[in-house]
């Protein structure tokens, strides 16, 4: 907590290629898991935003030769940070160590 670095996991799954939606789950150590489901995906980019006293924001992009990597930024549960994930299974899920600050 505090102003230090928080490490954790990140997963990304393209849930529906027909409607181009993506799910993202972040698992920061010592914090509740954070999931965004059904975020619209367009031109390899996705974003969701709800502002207010308890901001909820995620913005990311797919990249790499076969769009197997994901990177982005987020704010939720009083955490602001960046995440990254790399595809490890053919079914479209990614799982890699990410970090938040």
FENQUIRA-V986492 format. One record per residue. RES is the residue in three letters. PHI is phi in whole degrees, 0 to 359 (999 if undefined). D_LAST is the distance of its C-alpha to the last C-alpha in Angstrom with 1 decimal. Layout:
{{RES	PHI	D_LAST} {RES	PHI	D_LAST}}
//
This chain:
{{UNK	999	9.3} {UNK	66	9.5} {UNK	263	7.3} {UNK	276	6.6} {UNK	275	4.9} {UNK	242	6.0} {UNK	254	8.4} {UNK	180	10.9} {UNK	254	13.4} {UNK	218	14.1} {UNK	231	17.6} {UNK	224	19.5} {UNK	224	23.1} {UNK	278	25.5} {UNK	275	27.6} {UNK	207	30.4} {UNK	292	31.5} {UNK	295	34.3} {UNK	258	32.1} {UNK	53	29.0} {UNK	236	26.4} {UNK	229	23.2} {UNK	249	21.4} {UNK	230	17.7} {UNK	234	16.4} {UNK	246	12.9} {UNK	236	13.3} {UNK	288	10.3} {UNK	298	11.8} {UNK	67	13.3} {UNK	225	12.6} {UNK	295	15.2} {UNK	299	15.4} {UNK	239	14.9} {UNK	231	17.6} {UNK	241	18.8} {UNK	249	22.5} {UNK	66	24.9} {UNK	285	22.8} {UNK	300	25.3} {UNK	243	25.1} {UNK	219	26.9} {UNK	53	27.3} {UNK	77	24.5} {UNK	236	21.9} {UNK	217	20.8} {UNK	200	19.2} {UNK	215	19.4} {UNK	212	18.9} {UNK	225	20.0} {UNK	264	19.4} {UNK	153	20.4} {UNK	293	19.5} {UNK	239	17.3} {UNK	300	15.8} {UNK	221	15.6} {UNK	215	14.7} {UNK	212	14.3} {UNK	215	15.5} {UNK	207	16.2} {UNK	211	18.9} {UNK	267	21.0} {UNK	208	22.1} {UNK	101	24.0} {UNK	303	27.8} {UNK	236	28.2} {UNK	42	25.0} {UNK	269	23.8} {UNK	242	20.1} {UNK	224	17.5} {UNK	216	14.4} {UNK	182	12.6} {UNK	230	10.1} {UNK	206	10.1} {UNK	214	10.1} {UNK	192	11.8} {UNK	52	12.5} {UNK	63	10.6} {UNK	248	7.2} {UNK	236	6.0} {UNK	188	4.7} {UNK	235	7.1} {UNK	219	9.6} {UNK	212	12.8} {UNK	209	16.0} {UNK	230	19.5} {UNK	298	22.8} {UNK	237	24.5} {UNK	228	27.3} {UNK	294	29.9} {UNK	285	29.6} {UNK	103	26.5} {UNK	278	23.8} {UNK	235	20.8} {UNK	204	18.9} {UNK	203	16.6} {UNK	288	13.6} {UNK	240	10.4} {UNK	221	6.8} {UNK	230	3.8} {UNK	226	0.0}}
//
